[in-house]
Amino acid sequence: MRKVELRMNEQNKYEIIKKLVDTNGNKKRATLLSLGCTVRTINRLIIKYKEQGKKGFVHGNRGRLPASTVPLDIKNKIIIFFISMISLMQTSLTSRNCRK
């Protein structure tokens, strides 16, 4: 089984929910003091904790690239294009200066 790495806010939620489940704590106090979410959200997090454990607190989009991401090969082509354009402009400027 892989070790689950949580980010700071995910780890905070996990620890609070774990403590809440282990000690059968007060859900309203957890919402007001710690998490800042509703009792309904606390209930959903408790169900996630019981079903999936620590893995349930990892955000679903982690590791995915945005849909609008430009592929790396296209980025490289654009960079090469602009570098070649700049070098052409520089050579044309130097050739103009030499003619004068």
N, C-alpha and C positions, 0 to 999 in steps of 0.2 A: 504494500500500500504506500502511495506517495505521501510525503509530508505536505500539508496544506499551509501555504504562506499567505497570511492575511495582511492587508494594509492597515494603517493605524485606525481608521474609523471602523473598518470591518472587525478588527480585533476588539475594539471597545464594545461594539454591539454584542459580539460573541461572549465576552466575559460577563457582561451585564445579564444577558439572557441565561447563560449557564448558571450564574449565581442565583438568579430568580427561580430557575427550575429546581436546582439542588436544595435550596432552602425554603421552597414554596413561598417566596416573597410576595410583596404587594405590587401588583401590576401598575396601579395608579402612581405609586411613588417612583417606580422605574421610569414611567413616561414623563413625569414632571421634572424629576431631578437629573436624570442621566441622558436619556435618549432624545427627548423632545419630540416624541411622536405619539400617536393615539394608542388607546388600549387595543383597538382592533389590529393595529400594526404589531403591537407586542404579541398578541395571540398568534399572528401569522409567523412571526420570528420564532416563537416557541415551537410551533408545529414543524418549521424548517429544522430547528435544532434537534428535535426528537427524531425526525426522519433521516436527515442527512448529516447531522453533526456539524463539525467545523466547516466542512465543504459547502454547506448551504449558505454560508455568509459571503462567499466569493462572488463578486459582481459577474453577471452573465456575459458581459461584453469584454471581459478582460482577455487580452491577447489578440483581439480582432482588430483589423485595420478598418478605418472609416471607408464607407462606400465611395467617397469622393477622392480617395487617395490616387495619385498619379503613379503608375508603375515605374519602378526604378530604371528600366531600360529607356523609357521615354524621357525621364529626367536627365539621364546621361546624354541622350541625343541632343536635347535642348542646350545643355551646358557646352557640349562640343561645338554645336552650331554657333553659339554666341562667342566662344573663344576664337573660332575661325573668323567670324565677322570682325571682331576687334582687331585681330592680327592683320586682316585685309585693310581695314581702315588706317591702321598705323603705317603700313607699308605705303599706302597711297599718299598719306600725309608727308611721309619722309621723301617720297619721290617728287612731290610738288616743291618741297623746300630745296631739294637739290637742283631743280631746274632754274630756280631764281638766282 
